[in-house]
Amino acid sequence: MKATILYHPNAEFSRTAEDYARDFARFHRTEIELVSLDTREGADLARLYDIVRYPALVVRDEHNSLVKQWQGEKFPLMDEVVSYLKR
């Protein structure tokens, strides 16, 4: 399983996304990939998973199938994300 945050690096909630990813790595020893929506990869992922509010947190399995997503400025509890990553 893999977690990714899609966000705009210079937008209002960019600091929230970056802090969440940093804290997640520190507390759970698991990286969350930060992907800018200003890149082709970020735009393609947003389109693929029908994401319309940002930042968005996406958990995917080893085949890149969507497992769970959260959209908007309020991120889920870290323990909830961990539970999806360990499935």
Helices and strands as residue ranges (DSSP letters): E 2-7, H 14-28, E 33-36, H 40-48, E 56-60, E 66-71, H 78-85
